[in-house]
Structures are given as structure tokens and as C-alpha cells.
Amino acid sequence: MPYWLYILLVVLGIYLVISMILYLIQDYMLFKPEKLPADFQFAYENQVTEEYNIETRDGAVINGLHFKSPNPKGVVFYLKGNSKSIN
């Protein structure tokens, strides 16, 4: 077997092993939610907010905040993702 083919196979093997490891631990690396206590109250200075809790069919609870303004010119629907809270 030529030397360059041996090196290519070793590099390809290392690449495949690293790819499989990253695939298997991707949930741990990407999704680290911060769970707030059930009685947590959001407090923002100079902001009028309304909190919503929506229960899904499978029993999960989705929490949302509505920041109200006196003269709105539109709506910003912000989905912050699955890590850390916006407290």
C-alpha cells in the first residue's frame, strides 16, 4: 500500500471518529436550558410586561413575555432559543 494512501485512511478514520463523537454529544453541547423556579417574577425597569404560560398537548409549558409600549409601530417576535433565561 502506498504511503500516501495509508496517511489518507488514517486521517479519514480520525475524521469519522471525531464526527461520530460530536454527533452523539451534540444535545449536551448545544442545549443547556436554565430552569427558573415556578414562582419566578420577571422585573424590568421602565417596562410594562405581561407574562403568558401556554401548556402544550404533551404537558410542556412555554413561557412568554409581552413587552407593551404606548404607541406600537409593529411587533417583534423574538425566539431566544433553548439556553439561559432573559431575566
C-alpha positions in Angstrom: 0.0 0.0 0.0 1.4 3.4 -0.9 2.4 5.7 1.9 0.0 8.5 0.9 -2.9 6.1 0.9 -2.1 4.9 4.4 -2.0 8.5 5.7 -5.3 9.3 3.9 -7.0 6.4 5.5 -5.7 7.3 9.0 -6.9 10.9 8.5 -10.3 9.8 7.2 -10.6 7.4 10.2 -9.8 10.1 12.7 -12.3 12.5 11.0 -15.0 9.8 11.1 -14.4 9.1 14.8 -14.5 12.8 15.7 -17.6 13.3 13.6 -19.4 10.4 15.4 -18.4 11.6 18.8 -19.7 15.1 18.1 -22.9 13.7 16.7 -23.5 11.7 19.9 -22.9 14.6 22.3 -24.5 17.4 20.3 -27.5 17.6 22.6 -25.3 18.1 25.6 -23.2 20.7 23.9 -26.0 22.8 22.3 -29.0 22.6 24.7 -28.3 23.7 28.2 -31.5 25.3 29.4 -31.8 27.3 32.6 -34.8 26.3 34.6 -36.3 29.1 36.6 -38.4 28.5 39.8 -42.2 28.2 39.2 -42.8 31.4 41.3 -40.1 33.5 39.5 -41.2 37.0 38.7 -39.7 39.0 35.8 -38.8 42.6 36.8 -37.8 45.1 34.2 -37.3 48.8 34.9 -39.4 51.2 32.8 -41.1 48.3 31.0 -44.8 47.2 31.1 -44.8 43.5 30.7 -47.4 40.7 30.7 -46.4 37.1 31.2 -48.1 34.2 29.4 -47.8 30.4 30.2 -49.0 28.2 27.4 -49.3 24.4 28.0 -48.8 22.2 25.0 -50.6 18.9 24.3 -47.7 16.9 25.7 -47.7 18.8 29.0 -44.8 21.1 28.4 -45.2 24.7 29.4 -44.0 27.5 27.1 -43.4 30.8 28.8 -43.7 34.1 27.0 -43.4 37.8 27.8 -45.3 40.6 26.1 -43.5 44.0 26.4 -46.1 46.6 25.9 -45.5 50.1 24.5 -47.8 53.1 24.4 -47.6 53.7 20.6 -46.5 50.5 18.9 -45.5 50.6 15.2 -45.2 46.8 14.8 -44.4 43.6 16.5 -41.1 41.9 17.2 -41.5 38.2 17.7 -38.3 37.1 19.4 -37.5 33.4 19.9 -34.4 33.4 22.1 -33.6 29.7 21.9 -33.0 27.0 24.5 -30.4 28.3 26.8 -30.2 30.8 29.6 -33.2 32.9 30.6 -33.8 36.6 29.8 -34.1 37.5 33.4 
